[in-house]
């Protein structure tokens, strides 16, 4: 029995060793310079699997995709394969440690910031294709990998065509897909704006998805789509997405300049970075007036978003709680945006340690879970359980999640079990 347990442990923890034996054969002894030299000598392309020890999708790709015969046969025939660990852990092998320097340089030079990231190089060692994120469909992953051998389908070629003036719909669509794979978030709005202006069915899945990827300002085409079709966007992207993105973009355009001195907003690797000195005495009446003038439809919600963002960042929980309580007290619960209230409860759970305000957030969660179907909205119950646990009502939190586990769908079961495991361990 111990022998079998050990075998299972090795397969799970050392997933690339598992893929090595029955799937894609990754080079084990060569460094990056030697990999490139071998690729040039054999006139073969390079496939680089960029992973971290903590990345669950990376492990799943290694176990469920790279181990498949059709995937392994294709990659072993057409590529020099190398798996590179981009984090550092205390259990790293000698081979992994030898790659520390190369991994750091690859991370910096090729902007590897999300995992998994798959890099494809030609025999001369030049990057020709990049895939960010896992694709658990072997057929789709193979289809994407084969683009490596069709230069006119690759992002650098499409980008060059666009820069020379090409604007046909087919090129724009392929260009956006390539930008998504490459993680070129800076260029994404430009391509998406051109593409969406050619479209008539703005609620197609493809167009809604492109609006999601290409909306970074209120002037982007996607912003209009999100305003017109919030339910369709939320159905595709996730609950409460439309409200959050509308509030955030209006906040960045109208409110942020009033809250920061020499404030700047930068998009980096798909994330928004804010900087600047905070204004100590914010004139909230001025903020409200500007919002009512420029975005009257959204003024109330954006003002609330702005105040809670400002007070939350400042850890001013009395003010934060006052803003939320005023909102909750203004209407009956069935007329309020419960997803918005849940987001405030999450902020307090994640960032506040004061039991006074944690209990206030728990009261908000109580109102939400009492007025909604917990089966349809398990995340609300999870928020409540997390708050219970944080104020030392551990058994109530565990019982709540155990009961939720009995009725929720399988998509949330693994996540709920992971929380329960942490709670039981204390």
Helices and strands as residue ranges (DSSP letters): H 2-13, H 15-22, H 32-42, E 45-51, H 56-64, H 69-78, E 79-85, H 94-98, H 100-109, E 117-121, E 127-132, H 138-145, G 146-149, G 151-153, H 155-163, H 169-182, H 185-196, H 205-213, H 221-228, H 230-237, H 241-250, I 251-255, H 256-259, E 260-268, E 271-278, H 284-294, H 299-313, H 317-330, G 333-335, H 338-351, H 355-371, H 378-390, H 394-407, H 410-425
